[in-house]
Amino acid sequence: VENLEILRQIRPLLWSTLGQSLMKHGEWQEATLAFRAALKQRPDAYDYAWLADALDRLHQPEEAAAMRRDGLMLTLQNNPPQ
């Protein structure tokens, strides 16, 4: 059970790392799939930003803007004003 919990926590990080590596090689479409997989398992502001960058490269500015907005909302949710 403990190993399953560790795997559950690591899997989104692996997807995110794969997405970043794919972006470095110009594999924009594949990178979006990796970031979406990471976000499905664990919402993360950085992954939203990476996904938005990949979508920009694919000439999808509306969806990129939506991902940036979702990332910003997540950040604001996790860090409410004092």
C-alpha positions in Angstrom: 0.0 0.0 0.0 2.8 2.4 0.8 4.5 1.8 -2.6 1.2 2.5 -4.3 1.0 5.8 -2.5 4.6 6.7 -3.5 3.8 5.8 -7.2 0.6 7.9 -7.0 2.6 10.9 -5.9 5.5 10.4 -8.4 3.5 9.6 -11.5 2.4 13.3 -12.2 6.0 14.4 -11.8 7.1 11.8 -14.3 4.5 13.0 -16.8 5.6 16.6 -16.2 9.2 15.8 -16.7 8.4 13.9 -19.9 6.5 16.9 -21.2 9.4 19.3 -20.5 11.8 17.0 -22.3 9.5 16.7 -25.3 9.3 20.5 -25.4 13.1 20.8 -25.5 13.0 18.6 -28.6 10.2 20.5 -30.3 7.6 17.8 -29.8 4.8 20.2 -29.0 1.8 17.9 -29.5 3.3 15.0 -27.5 4.3 17.5 -24.8 0.7 18.7 -24.5 -0.5 15.1 -23.9 2.1 14.6 -21.2 1.2 17.8 -19.4 -2.5 16.9 -19.6 -1.8 13.5 -18.1 0.1 15.2 -15.3 -2.7 17.7 -14.7 -5.3 15.0 -14.7 -3.6 13.3 -11.8 -2.5 16.5 -9.9 -3.3 20.1 -10.7 -0.1 22.2 -10.8 0.4 25.8 -11.8 3.7 25.1 -13.4 2.2 22.3 -15.6 -0.6 24.6 -16.6 2.1 27.1 -17.7 4.1 24.5 -19.6 1.0 23.3 -21.3 0.1 26.8 -22.3 3.6 27.3 -23.8 3.2 24.1 -25.8 -0.2 25.2 -27.0 1.1 28.6 -28.1 3.7 26.7 -30.2 0.8 24.8 -31.8 -0.9 28.1 -32.6 -3.8 27.5 -30.2 -3.8 30.8 -28.3 -7.3 30.6 -27.0 -6.7 27.2 -25.2 -3.2 28.5 -24.1 -4.9 31.5 -22.5 -7.4 29.2 -20.8 -4.6 27.1 -19.4 -2.8 30.2 -18.0 -6.0 31.3 -16.5 -6.6 27.9 -14.8 -3.0 28.0 -13.5 -3.5 31.5 -12.1 -6.8 30.5 -10.4 -5.1 27.4 -8.9 -2.3 29.6 -7.6 -4.7 32.1 -6.1 -6.7 29.2 -4.5 -3.6 27.8 -2.9 -2.3 31.2 -1.7 -5.3 33.3 -0.6 -4.6 37.0 0.2 -3.6 37.6 3.8 
